[in-house]
Amino acid sequence: MYKLLPYKKEAQFCDITKEDELLYPEIQASSDFPNIGTCPWTPRKYHLTNYIPDISKFPRVMESGDYMMECKLFTSDDTFL
């Protein structure tokens, strides 16, 4: 059973990928995601494969285990993708 990550963040996706120096660079290395600062993304399917996060970058208050991150993406007019 997966545990939910202990935080929730709502933000413009372009802002997250532009400003995040913690996770996005290593996620990008395991994916075909665009370079940091690319916005908007070209509409197409993107893949994240065999990504194993560097656990030293996560808060120590998180207990060990399997976590799942859920992302919900919307267009600028609030259309769910």
NORMO-V398384 format. One record per helix or strand of 3 or more residues. SS is the DSSP state (alpha for helix, beta for strand). FROM is the first residue (numbers start at 1). TO is the last residue. Records with the same first field share a line. If there is no record, write none. Layout:
SS->FROM-TO + FROM-TO
//
This chain:
alpha->13-19 + 24-29 + 55-57
//
